């Protein structure tokens, strides 16, 4: 019985750690925006995120790279890698025009 409890606790711990590292992060999205998109877009992260409401960003989640390219035509494709999209989305959604949040970039 003790062995079963230990295995269950270990599995729970591993799953909880794996879930937190796999999730996107709006702070990382903000850093990525400042590093990879801000100069190409020509406006701040607050302006970019404020282009849409949270609901509109949700609708554009699957086509986020295309939307970024539409809003910032001079952005390079290497800044739009698939691995960056969840972080960009979290940043834009968290600081959307109707969120009441204002980023520092």
C-alpha positions in Angstrom: 0.0 0.0 0.0 2.8 2.4 0.8 4.5 1.7 -2.5 1.2 2.5 -4.4 0.8 5.8 -2.5 4.4 6.8 -3.3 4.0 6.0 -7.0 0.8 8.0 -7.1 2.4 11.0 -5.4 5.4 10.9 -7.7 3.1 10.7 -10.8 1.1 13.6 -9.5 4.2 15.7 -8.9 5.6 14.9 -12.4 2.3 15.7 -14.1 2.0 19.0 -12.2 5.5 20.1 -13.1 5.1 19.1 -16.7 1.9 21.1 -17.0 3.4 24.3 -15.7 6.5 24.2 -18.0 4.4 23.4 -21.1 2.0 26.3 -20.6 2.4 29.6 -22.3 3.2 32.8 -20.4 2.2 36.4 -21.1 5.4 37.7 -19.5 7.4 35.6 -22.0 5.2 36.9 -24.8 5.9 40.4 -23.7 9.6 39.8 -23.8 9.3 38.1 -27.2 7.3 41.0 -28.5 9.9 43.6 -27.4 12.7 41.5 -28.8 11.3 40.2 -32.1 8.3 42.4 -33.1 8.4 45.9 -31.6 10.9 47.4 -34.1 9.2 45.7 -37.1 5.7 46.8 -36.0 6.7 50.4 -35.0 4.4 50.6 -32.0 4.4 49.5 -28.4 3.1 46.2 -27.0 0.2 48.0 -25.4 -0.8 49.4 -28.8 -0.4 45.9 -30.5 -2.4 44.1 -27.8 -5.0 46.9 -27.8 -5.8 46.3 -31.5 -8.4 43.8 -30.5 -10.6 42.8 -27.5 -10.0 39.5 -25.7 -12.8 37.9 -27.6 -11.4 39.0 -30.9 -7.9 37.7 -29.9 -9.6 34.3 -29.0 -11.1 34.2 -32.5 -7.7 34.9 -34.1 -5.8 32.4 -32.0 -5.5 29.8 -34.7 -4.4 32.4 -37.3 -2.3 34.5 -35.0 0.8 34.6 -37.3 -1.3 35.8 -40.2 -2.9 38.5 -38.0 0.5 39.7 -36.8 1.7 39.8 -40.4 -1.4 41.8 -41.3 -0.9 44.3 -38.5 2.9 44.5 -39.0 3.7 43.8 -42.7 7.5 44.2 -42.2 7.8 41.5 -39.6 10.2 38.7 -40.5 9.0 35.1 -40.7 11.6 33.9 -38.2 9.8 36.0 -35.5 6.6 34.1 -36.2 7.8 30.6 -35.3 5.1 28.3 -34.1 6.8 27.9 -30.7 6.3 31.7 -30.1 2.6 31.8 -30.9 1.2 30.6 -27.6 3.3 33.2 -25.8 2.3 36.0 -28.2 -1.3 35.0 -27.8 -1.2 35.0 -24.0 0.4 38.5 -24.1 -2.1 39.9 -26.6 -5.1 38.3 -24.8 -3.9 39.4 -21.3 -3.4 43.0 -22.4 -6.3 43.3 -24.9 -8.2 46.6 -25.3 -11.0 45.4 -22.9 -8.7 43.8 -20.3 -7.9 46.8 -18.2 -4.3 45.7 -18.1 -1.4 47.8 -19.4 2.0 46.2 -20.3 5.2 47.9 -19.6 6.6 47.9 -23.1 
